[in-house]
Amino acid sequence: MTRPTSALILVTSAVAAPLCTIAGLIPTIAGVCYAGLAAFAVVAAIDAIRLTRVTAGWEASAPPALRWFKDREETLAISLRHVSGAAQGLRLHVTLPPEIKTRERTISARIDGAGVVEVRCTPSARGDFTLHACDIEQRSPFHLWFGSRALVITSAIRVYPDLRKERAADLIRSHHFLGTHIRRQLGKGREFEKLREYEHGDSFEDIDWKATARRQKPVVKVFQIERTQEIYAVIDSSRLSAREGILDAYVSAALALAMTAESQHDRFGLVSFSAGVDTFVPAAGGKRHFAFCRDAIYALQPRAVTPDLEEVFSYLHTHLRKRALIIFLTALDDPFLADAFMKDVRVLSRRHLVMVNVPERADVRPLFSGPLPETPDQIYTKLAGHMQWTGLRELQKTLERKGVRLAMVNPTQLPAQLARQYLDIKQRQLL
């Protein structure tokens, strides 16, 4: 596309208009005036043709696949080359998805035949994005025209959550994990190691009566600490996670938990559900497994559906054979779903250790906490929040009687809280 520059408009108004006026007032020199207009038109046409040939010689390319991180400044490098190989000045305009912000939409550069233009970008959302084209704009040799041309480039951008900002990483480093610092181990292991003769102070519960009968003397079982345990994060991506920022907190917390479990030499698994189970990654270890888990949930988005918790619990009961720590990340402020969760969770809690982390809401709190209400609407809001808070407390007590722990946590602190809960369970040998 070609459009006139301000110089062409200025020259046209300063030269063409007076010549036409003179030709109308003085017929004897009208031919000279018209010849001047024709010469000017020819020069402008030649300038436009040369510009078209220059813009048609550009080629652009970008990396076919990019891996970026949310809220972290990244660089998009676009390689440009002109078939003539001569130095060219241009302006580059990149059309990015609205979720990717940039400092400058248009960048001026001078390319000596071939070069790279870097665009600073900051993704504000997780997911997959595609860059299809960029536009270049140039001035004609006589600066009478602007010429623009769309160049096709294909680049797939994958945006992951940025775990560097999470406090969980600092928490992990501060603990330095079991084995590095001497920490008191609470309880005893569950994994059978060997049999030995009874010694003073041994618990009667550890006596193996069959071995005692065979040997005709007391024999006890010796247990060791389980070195490899299975940890599962279960992420709710249904309508309960549609509130802004909740699902992002779930994803970051699950990946932070995976990092913690990997450092503790445990096996980490991942589950996401909406209407039913959408993603199931069996527990495993290693950096490749962490990358696989990250790829499985980095683009997770909430769906406007109601979860079928009975199906979710049945699926987990069927696929998880070994005792595991199962941490649910969901909001249970819907009374119907809270009752369904309380009713069906026993399927899992009989075999596994189950925990639920519910994100806190600013309006769900005890009635007489926070600032005093000033309007009737604020009074009703605080009463509704108090009723929801009371319901969650009752749910917490009911779940505790079934062996399920429920914690209400701040979404911004969820990664650190999740890591802390896991390390506490690990220390107490509750799993």
C-alpha positions in Angstrom: 0.0 0.0 0.0 1.3 3.4 -1.0 0.3 6.7 0.6 1.6 10.3 0.2 3.9 11.9 2.6 3.5 15.3 4.1 6.3 16.5 1.7 4.2 15.5 -1.3 1.2 17.2 0.1 3.2 20.3 0.9 4.9 20.4 -2.6 1.5 19.9 -4.3 -0.1 22.7 -2.4 2.9 25.0 -2.9 3.6 24.2 -6.6 0.6 22.6 -8.4 -2.1 24.9 -7.0 -0.2 28.2 -8.0 0.6 26.8 -11.5 -3.0 26.0 -12.1 -4.0 29.5 -10.9 -1.4 31.2 -13.1 -2.5 29.1 -16.1 -6.0 30.3 -15.7 -5.1 33.9 -15.3 -2.4 34.1 -18.0 -3.3 31.9 -21.0 -0.1 32.8 -22.8 2.0 30.8 -20.4 -0.6 28.1 -19.7 1.4 25.5 -21.7 4.5 26.1 -19.6 2.5 25.7 -16.4 0.9 22.5 -17.6 4.3 21.2 -18.7 5.6 21.8 -15.2 2.6 20.0 -13.7 3.2 17.1 -16.0 6.9 16.9 -15.1 6.0 17.0 -11.4 3.5 14.2 -11.9 6.1 12.1 -13.8 8.6 12.6 -11.0 6.0 11.5 -8.4 5.0 8.5 -10.5 8.6 7.4 -11.0 9.2 7.8 -7.2 6.2 5.7 -6.4 7.3 2.9 -8.9 10.8 2.8 -7.4 9.3 2.6 -3.9 7.1 -0.4 -5.0 10.1 -2.2 -6.2 12.0 -1.5 -3.0 9.3 -2.7 -0.7 8.7 -5.8 -2.8 12.3 -7.0 -2.2 12.0 -7.6 1.6 11.9 -11.0 3.2 11.3 -11.6 6.9 11.6 -14.6 9.3 11.3 -15.3 13.0 12.0 -18.3 15.2 9.4 -20.9 14.5 8.9 -21.7 18.2 9.4 -19.5 21.2 9.1 -20.3 24.9 8.4 -17.3 27.0 7.3 -16.8 30.7 4.4 -14.8 31.9 5.1 -11.2 33.2 8.7 -11.6 32.2 10.2 -9.3 29.5 11.2 -11.3 26.4 12.8 -10.5 23.1 11.2 -11.2 19.7 14.0 -11.3 17.0 12.8 -10.7 13.5 15.3 -11.2 10.7 15.0 -9.0 7.7 16.8 -9.3 4.3 16.5 -7.3 1.1 17.2 -8.9 -2.2 19.3 -6.0 -3.4 21.7 -6.2 -0.5 21.8 -2.4 -0.2 21.4 -0.5 3.0 17.7 0.4 3.6 15.9 2.4 6.2 12.5 1.2 7.3 9.9 1.2 10.1 8.8 -2.2 11.4 5.3 -2.7 12.8 4.5 -6.0 14.6 0.9 -6.9 15.3 0.9 -9.0 18.5 -1.9 -10.7 20.4 -3.5 -8.4 23.0 -2.1 -10.7 25.8 1.4 -9.7 24.7 2.4 -6.2 25.5 5.3 -4.3 23.9 7.0 -1.0 24.6 7.1 0.1 20.9 4.6 -1.1 18.3 6.7 0.6 15.6 10.5 0.4 15.4 12.7 2.4 13.1 15.8 0.7 11.8 18.4 0.8 9.1 19.3 -2.6 7.6 22.5 -3.1 5.7 21.1 -5.7 3.3 20.2 -8.0 6.1 19.8 -7.6 9.8 17.8 -8.4 12.9 15.2 -6.1 14.6 14.5 -6.9 18.3 11.1 -6.3 19.8 10.8 -6.2 23.6 7.6 -8.0 24.7 6.0 -8.9 28.0 3.3 -11.6 28.0 0.5 -11.0 30.5 -1.2 -14.4 30.2 -0.3 -18.1 29.9 -1.1 -20.1 26.8 -0.4 -20.6 23.1 -0.1 -17.6 20.8 0.8 -17.2 17.1 2.5 -14.4 15.2 1.4 -14.5 11.6 2.8 -11.3 9.9 4.6 -8.0 10.4 4.4 -4.8 8.4 7.3 -2.7 7.0 7.1 0.9 6.0 9.5 2.8 3.8 9.9 6.2 2.3 10.5 6.6 -1.4 13.8 7.9 -2.7 12.4 11.5 -3.1 10.5 11.2 0.1 7.2 11.8 -1.7 5.5 8.5 -0.7 5.2 6.0 2.1 5.1 2.4 1.1 4.0 -0.4 3.4 4.0 -4.2 2.8 2.9 -7.1 4.9 5.5 -9.8 5.3 4.4 -13.3 6.3 6.2 -14.8 9.3 5.0 -17.8 11.3 6.1 -18.1 15.0 4.4 -20.1 17.7 4.7 -18.6 21.1 4.2 -20.7 24.2 3.9 -18.7 27.4 4.6 -20.6 30.7 4.0 -19.4 34.3 6.9 -17.6 35.8 8.0 -19.5 38.9 10.9 -17.2 39.7 8.5 -14.8 41.3 7.0 -17.3 43.6 8.0 -17.3 47.3 7.9 -21.1 47.2 11.3 -21.2 45.6 12.8 -19.2 48.6 11.0 -21.6 51.0 12.5 -24.6 49.3 16.0 -23.1 49.4 15.6 -22.2 53.1 14.7 -25.7 54.1 17.6 -27.2 52.2 15.7 -30.5 52.3 16.0 -33.6 54.3 19.5 -35.0 54.6 21.3 -31.7 54.2 20.3 -30.4 57.6 19.7 -32.6 60.6 16.0 -32.4 61.4 14.0 -34.3 63.9 11.9 -37.0 62.3 8.4 -37.3 63.8 6.7 -40.7 63.8 8.1 -43.8 62.1 8.2 -45.1 58.6 5.6 -47.3 57.0 7.8 -49.4 54.8 8.8 -52.8 56.2 12.6 -53.3 56.4 13.4 -56.4 58.5 12.6 -58.5 61.6 14.7 -58.5 64.7 14.5 -59.7 68.3 12.5 -57.7 70.8 14.5 -55.1 72.8 13.5 -53.1 75.8 11.5 -50.1 74.8 10.0 -51.6 71.6 6.3 -51.1 71.1 4.0 -54.1 71.5 2.2 -53.0 68.4 5.4 -53.8 66.3 5.5 -57.5 67.5 5.2 -60.0 64.7 3.2 -62.7 66.4 3.7 -65.3 63.6 7.5 -64.9 63.7 7.4 -64.9 67.5 5.5 -68.2 67.5 8.0 -69.8 65.1 11.1 -68.7 67.0 9.7 -69.1 70.5 10.8 -65.6 71.5 9.5 -62.1 70.9 10.3 -60.7 67.4 9.4 -57.2 66.2 9.0 -55.6 62.8 11.4 -52.8 61.8 10.1 -50.1 59.5 12.1 -47.6 57.4 11.2 -44.2 56.1 9.7 -44.3 52.6 12.2 -42.7 50.4 10.0 -42.4 47.4 6.4 -41.3 47.8 3.7 -40.2 45.3 2.3 -36.6 45.4 -0.6 -35.5 43.2 -1.9 -32.0 42.6 -5.5 -32.0 41.4 -6.4 -28.7 39.7 -10.0 -27.6 39.3 -10.5 -25.8 35.9 -14.3 -25.7 36.0 -16.5 -22.6 36.7 -15.2 -22.6 40.3 -11.8 -21.4 39.0 -13.2 -18.7 36.7 -12.5 -15.8 39.1 -9.6 -13.7 37.9 -6.2 -15.0 38.9 -7.4 -18.1 40.7 -6.4 -20.6 38.0 -3.1 -18.9 37.5 -2.4 -19.4 41.2 -3.4 -23.1 40.9 -1.0 -23.7 38.0 1.9 -21.9 39.7 1.3 -23.7 43.0 1.1 -27.1 41.3 4.4 -26.6 39.4 6.1 -25.2 42.6 4.9 -28.4 44.4 6.4 -30.4 41.6 9.8 -28.7 42.1 9.6 -29.3 45.8 8.7 -33.0 45.4 11.6 -33.4 42.9 14.1 -32.0 45.3 12.8 -34.4 48.0 13.2 -37.3 45.5 9.5 -38.0 45.5 7.3 -38.8 42.5 4.9 -36.0 41.3 1.7 -36.5 39.4 -0.8 -34.1 38.0 -4.6 -34.1 37.5 -6.9 -31.4 36.1 -10.7 -31.7 35.9 -13.7 -29.6 34.8 -16.8 -31.6 34.0 -14.7 -34.7 34.4 -11.0 -35.6 34.4 -9.3 -33.7 31.6 -5.6 -34.4 32.3 -3.9 -37.2 34.1 -0.2 -37.4 34.4 1.0 -40.4 36.4 3.5 -39.8 39.2 7.2 -39.9 38.1 10.4 -37.9 38.7 13.1 -36.1 36.8 13.5 -32.9 34.9 11.9 -34.3 31.7 8.8 -35.3 33.8 8.6 -31.8 35.2 8.7 -30.4 31.7 6.0 -32.8 30.7 3.8 -31.7 33.6 4.4 -28.0 32.8 3.4 -28.6 29.1 0.3 -30.4 30.3 -1.2 -27.4 32.2 0.6 -24.2 31.0 -2.4 -23.4 28.7 -5.1 -24.5 31.1 -8.2 -22.2 31.0 -11.4 -22.2 33.0 -14.5 -23.8 31.5 -18.0 -22.8 32.2 -19.1 -26.2 33.4 -20.0 -27.8 36.7 -17.7 -30.6 37.9 -18.8 -34.1 38.4 -16.9 -34.8 41.6 -18.2 -38.3 41.9 -16.7 -39.2 38.5 -13.4 -37.4 39.5 -13.1 -39.4 42.7 -13.9 -42.7 41.1 -11.3 -42.0 38.4 -8.6 -41.3 40.9 -9.6 -44.3 43.1 -9.3 -46.5 40.0 -6.0 -45.1 38.7 -4.1 -44.5 41.9 -3.1 -47.9 43.4 -0.3 -46.8 45.7 -1.0 -44.7 48.7 -0.4 -41.0 47.8 -0.8 -37.5 49.0 -3.6 -35.9 46.9 -3.9 -32.1 47.2 -7.0 -30.6 45.7 -6.9 -27.0 44.5 -10.5 -25.9 44.3 -13.1 -23.4 45.6 -15.8 -25.0 47.7 -18.0 -21.9 48.4 -20.8 -23.4 46.3 -22.9 -25.3 48.9 -24.1 -27.9 46.4 -20.6 -28.8 45.3 -19.3 -28.6 48.9 -21.9 -31.2 49.9 -20.9 -33.4 46.9 -17.3 -33.2 47.8 -17.9 -34.1 51.4 -20.1 -37.0 50.4 -17.8 -38.6 47.8 -14.3 -37.8 49.2 -14.4 -40.9 51.4 -13.7 -43.0 48.3 -10.2 -41.5 48.3 -9.6 -40.8 52.0 -9.8 -44.5 52.9 -6.6 -45.2 51.0 -4.9 -41.9 50.4 -4.0 -38.8 52.4 -6.3 -36.0 51.0 -5.9 -32.3 51.4 -8.0 -29.4 50.1 -6.7 -25.9 49.5 -9.5 -23.3 49.1 -8.6 -19.8 48.0 -9.6 -17.0 50.4 -11.9 -14.3 49.4 -11.8 -10.8 50.8 -15.6 -10.7 51.4 -15.8 -14.1 53.1 -14.8 -13.4 56.7 -16.4 -13.3 60.2 -19.0 -10.7 60.7 -17.2 -8.4 63.1 -13.8 -8.5 61.4 -12.6 -5.7 59.1 -14.0 -2.2 58.7 -17.5 -1.4 60.0 -20.2 -1.2 57.3 -21.5 2.2 56.4 -24.4 1.5 54.1 -27.2 -1.1 54.1 -25.6 -2.8 51.1 -22.3 -3.3 52.9 -24.3 -4.8 55.9 -25.9 -7.4 53.6 -22.5 -8.1 52.0 -20.9 -8.7 55.3 -23.8 -10.9 56.4 -23.5 -13.0 53.2 -19.7 -13.3 53.7 -20.2 -14.4 57.3 -22.6 -17.1 56.2 -20.2 -18.4 53.6 -17.3 -18.3 56.1 -19.4 -20.2 58.6 -20.3 -22.8 56.0 -16.6 -23.3 55.1 -15.7 -23.7 58.8 -18.4 -26.4 59.2 -17.1 -28.1 56.1 -13.6 -28.0 57.5 -14.7 -29.7 60.7 -16.7 -32.3 58.9 -13.8 -33.2 56.5 -11.4 -33.4 59.5 -13.6 -36.1 61.0 -13.2 -38.0 57.7 -9.4 -37.6 57.7 -9.3 -34.8 55.1 -7.6 -31.6 55.8 -9.0 -28.3 54.5 -7.0 -25.1 54.5 -8.1 -21.6 53.3 -5.1 -19.8 51.8 -4.4 -16.5 50.1 -4.1 -17.1 46.4 -1.0 -15.0 46.1 0.7 -17.2 48.8 -0.7 -20.5 47.5 2.7 -21.8 46.1 4.5 -21.2 49.3 1.7 -22.6 51.4 1.5 -25.7 49.3 5.2 -26.4 49.6 5.0 -25.8 53.4 2.1 -28.2 53.8 4.0 -30.9 51.8 7.2 -30.5 53.8 5.3 -30.6 57.1 3.6 -33.9 56.0 7.0 -35.2 54.9 8.6 -34.4 58.3 5.7 -35.9 60.3 5.6 -39.1 58.2 1.8 -38.8 57.8 1.9 -40.3 54.4 
